Each structure stands twice: as structure tokens, then as C-alpha cells.
Amino acid sequence: MRTEPLRAREPRIVEQRGLYFDELEEDVVYAHRPGRTVTETDNVLFTTMTMNTQALHLDAAWSADQPFGQRLMNSMFTLATVVGQSVPQLTQGTIIAQLGMTDVSFPHPMYHGDTLYTETVVTGKRLSSSRQGQGIVTLKHTGRNQDGDVVALATRSCLMWVREAHAEAQNARKSGE
């Protein structure tokens, strides 16, 4: 029996990333978890950082006399969180650019203490005619609160890498080409 010194094997590395253009499937519901419980602090910080002085987000006494009877979460915070919840699963490291958003709506308000859950459906995808190795993906995001009420809808389009083209671009960059 031959004995050789044991060599430490390098561990296999699994890098978290989104899905490439060629991995995304149309008409599949991608459920993004965990949810995100939103707080008064989130609302006040986001509202003041973005210079939005809307009393509906900042003034509890005034908001108490309004139709919803309390302060509402800033809808731009809700939209940003809906998109953000999709990133780890769908676009982390695989997106080139966000191209635009349409059909943004907020059918039900979010309140302090609500938990936001997001789902995304790929509603369309096509290879780019002007950018080889890249494709345009249309994503429909739906945000729901803990009771299942739809609190945000948005459709966005993204320019995404095709897996092989991204690997080639990274290799070219590393070799200095």
C-alpha cells in the first residue's frame, strides 16, 4: 500500500448569483423569501432621505384624521423593496442594466409593521438585436402584505447576460484583452 501525504483539498466554492437570461423561464412564479417587515424607522428615514415631506408619511396626528387613519409607508420605499427582494434570486451579478419600469401601482396601502412578500413572473424575454450575448427580460413584480393584499405592482425591463457571453467577457477582462 502506497502512502502519500494527505493534501488539503480546496473547497468547492458556490457563489450566490441571480439567473442568467438563458436560465429564466417565462410564466414561472419566482417567490422571493424571506419577507421584509417594514417599520416606522424605515418609513421616516426613507422619506426624509429622499426629501419627501409628505405629512402622510411623517405626521401621525395629521394622518389620524385622513381616510386611512394612520401614516402610510412611503410608496417609493415599497417599490424599491419589491424590486430589491427579487435581486438575490434573479439579477444578482447577471443584470447589465435596468432599462425601465411601467405599470407601477399601489392598490392597497402598507402600514408600519406590515410584512412585504414579493413574487416575480418573467412575462417576456428576447435576445438583444444590437448587443450580442445579452437579452432583454420583462419582469412583473407583485408585492403582497402578510394578509395577501396586493400592495404594489410593477413591470420592469432589464438587460441581462447570456451565461456563456458573460463568462467570455469576464475571461477577456482577466486576461487583459
Sequence and secondary structure as in RCSB ss.txt:
>XXXX:A:sequence
MRTEPLRAREPRIVEQRGLYFDELEEDVVYAHRPGRTVTETDNVLFTTMTMNTQALHLDAAWSADQPFGQRLMNS
MFTLATVVGQSVPQLTQGTIIAQLGMTDVSFPHPMYHGDTLYTETVVTGKRLSSSRQGQGIVTLKHTGRNQDGDV
VALATRSCLMWVREAHAEAQNARKSGE
>XXXX:A:secstr
                    GGG  BT EEEEEEEEE  HHHHHHHHHHTT   HHHH HHHHHTSTTSS    H
HHHHHHHHHHHIIIIITTTEEEEEEEEEEE SS   TT EEEEEEEEEEEEE SSSTTEEEEEEEEEEE TT  E
EEEEEEEEEEE HHHHHHHHHHHHTT 
